[in-house]
Amino acid sequence: MMPRPSAWRPSPALPVWGDPGNRQTLITPEDPRSALNTRDTGITAVKLYVGNLSFDTSESDVREALSQFGQVDDVTLITDRDTGRPKGFGFVEMPNDQEAREAINALDGKDLGGRNIKVNEAKPRTERSGGGRNRW
């Protein structure tokens, strides 16, 4: 391995985290400056799983159904990465735990777009191995 020249500097176009001359700062969710930090505010955001959706159901349909029970921060409907078609489920983030529980109790098993939807609190994503096959 060749030693670096003594005047070596990283490219100015590439940020270097932790470089004191760099004005960019990596903020993690636990950082008190982060908008995602809800530890001290008493607010606990809840991520809900919404399943058995019709393939014609849009994000705005899901947002409208859940916003009856409180503020909805984010709606994400999962699509197939190869075809782009919806997979029939998604996730909704609500900032208030009580409102999320009311939405679960009221909408689980109810009709949305001609199908009885499943609504419950999302489980944390588990780490998965890549399976047994090479995708490419």
Backbone hydrogen bonds in HBPLUS format (Angstrom, degrees):
<---DONOR---> <-ACCEPTOR-->    atom                        ^
c    i                          cat <-CA-CA->   ^        H-A-AA   ^      H-
h    n   atom  resd res      DA  || num        DHA   H-A  angle D-A-AA Bond
n    s   type  num  typ     dist DA aas  dist angle  dist       angle   num
A0008-TRP N   A0005-PRO O   3.04 MM   3  5.37 155.3  2.10 121.5 121.1     1
A0014-LEU N   A0011-SER O   3.14 MM   3  5.56 155.7  2.20 111.7 118.4     2
A0019-ASP N   A0016-VAL O   3.20 MM   3  5.67 162.2  2.23 131.3 132.3     3
A0022-ASN N   A0019-ASP O   2.91 MM   3  5.26 156.7  1.97 115.0 122.8     4
A0031-ASP N   A0028-THR O   2.99 MM   3  5.30 150.3  2.08 111.2 120.3     5
A0034-SER N   A0031-ASP O   2.94 MM   3  5.39 162.4  1.98 118.7 124.6     6
A0037-ASN N   A0034-SER O   3.31 MM   3  5.40 160.2  2.36 100.8 106.6     7
A0046-VAL N   A0094-MET O   2.76 MM  48  5.35 171.5  1.77 163.9 165.4     8
A0094-MET N   A0046-VAL O   2.88 MM  48  5.35 166.5  1.90 158.9 162.3     9
A0122-ALA N   A0047-LYS O   2.85 MM  75  5.62 165.0  1.87 139.9 143.7    10
A0048-LEU N   A0092-VAL O   2.68 MM  44  5.06 170.9  1.68 158.0 160.6    11
A0092-VAL N   A0048-LEU O   2.94 MM  44  5.06 154.3  2.01 138.2 146.1    12
A0049-TYR N   A0120-ASN O   2.69 MM  71  5.40 167.0  1.71 167.8 172.4    13
A0120-ASN N   A0049-TYR O   3.09 MM  71  5.40 156.3  2.15 146.9 154.1    14
A0050-VAL N   A0090-GLY O   2.94 MM  40  5.32 168.6  1.95 148.0 146.9    15
A0090-GLY N   A0050-VAL O   2.86 MM  40  5.32 146.0  1.97 147.9 158.4    16
A0051-GLY N   A0118-LYS O   2.72 MM  67  4.82 162.4  1.75 144.4 150.6    17
A0118-LYS N   A0051-GLY O   2.95 MM  67  4.82 164.0  1.97 125.7 129.8    18
A0053-LEU N   A0088-GLY O   2.82 MM  35  4.58 162.2  1.85 141.3 137.1    19
A0057-THR N   A0054-SER O   3.06 MM   3  5.32 162.9  2.09 110.0 115.5    20
A0061-ASP N   A0058-SER O   3.11 MM   3  5.18 124.3  2.44  96.1 109.9    21
A0062-VAL N   A0058-SER O   3.20 MM   4  6.59 158.9  2.25 151.7 156.1    22
A0063-ARG N   A0059-GLU O   2.85 MM   4  6.06 163.5  1.88 152.2 157.6    23
A0064-GLU N   A0060-SER O   2.90 MM   4  5.94 158.7  1.94 141.8 147.5    24
A0065-ALA N   A0061-ASP O   3.06 MM   4  6.28 157.0  2.12 144.9 150.7    25
A0066-LEU N   A0062-VAL O   3.04 MM   4  6.28 164.0  2.07 155.9 159.3    26
A0067-SER N   A0063-ARG O   2.83 MM   4  5.79 145.1  1.96 148.7 158.3    27
A0069-PHE N   A0066-LEU O   3.07 MM   3  5.80 164.1  2.09 120.1 124.6    28
A0070-GLY N   A0067-SER O   3.38 MM   3  5.02 154.1  2.45  92.9 100.1    29
A0073-ASP N   A0093-GLU O   2.76 MM  20  5.39 147.3  1.87 152.6 161.4    30
A0093-GLU N   A0074-ASP O   2.84 MM  19  5.08 159.2  1.88 144.9 150.7    31
A0076-THR N   A0091-PHE O   2.84 MM  15  5.24 161.8  1.87 160.8 165.1    32
A0091-PHE N   A0076-THR O   2.76 MM  15  5.24 154.2  1.83 148.7 156.5    33
A0078-ILE N   A0089-PHE O   3.02 MM  11  6.07 161.5  2.06 149.2 154.9    34
A0087-LYS N   A0078-ILE O   2.90 MM   9  5.83 162.7  1.93 156.3 151.0    35
A0080-ASP N   A0085-ARG O   2.76 MM   5  5.44 164.4  1.78 158.4 160.1    36
A0084-GLY N   A0080-ASP O   2.76 MM   4  4.94 143.8  1.89 134.7 144.9    37
A0100-ALA N   A0096-ASN O   3.06 MM   4  6.27 152.9  2.14 147.9 156.0    38
A0101-ARG N   A0097-ASP O   3.02 MM   4  6.29 155.9  2.08 150.0 155.9    39
A0102-GLU N   A0098-GLN O   3.04 MM   4  6.34 154.3  2.11 147.8 154.8    40
A0103-ALA N   A0099-GLU O   3.00 MM   4  6.25 153.4  2.07 144.8 151.9    41
A0104-ILE N   A0100-ALA O   2.94 MM   4  6.24 156.1  2.00 149.8 156.3    42
A0105-ASN N   A0101-ARG O   2.96 MM   4  6.19 169.9  1.97 152.7 154.7    43
A0106-ALA N   A0102-GLU O   2.96 MM   4  6.06 154.2  2.02 146.5 153.7    44
A0107-LEU N   A0103-ALA O   2.88 MM   4  5.80 159.3  1.93 150.8 155.6    45
A0108-ASP N   A0104-ILE O   3.08 MM   4  5.58 154.9  2.15 145.1 148.4    46
A0110-LYS N   A0107-LEU O   2.96 MM   3  5.14 168.2  1.97 130.8 131.2    47
A0109-GLY N   A0117-ILE O   2.72 MM   8  5.22 156.7  1.77 162.9 170.0    48
A0117-ILE N   A0110-LYS O   2.86 MM   7  5.84 153.8  1.93 166.8 158.0    49
A0112-LEU N   A0115-ARG O   2.84 MM   3  5.51 154.8  1.90 150.1 155.8    50
A0115-ARG N   A0112-LEU O   3.42 MM   3  5.51 158.1  2.47 101.7 107.8    51
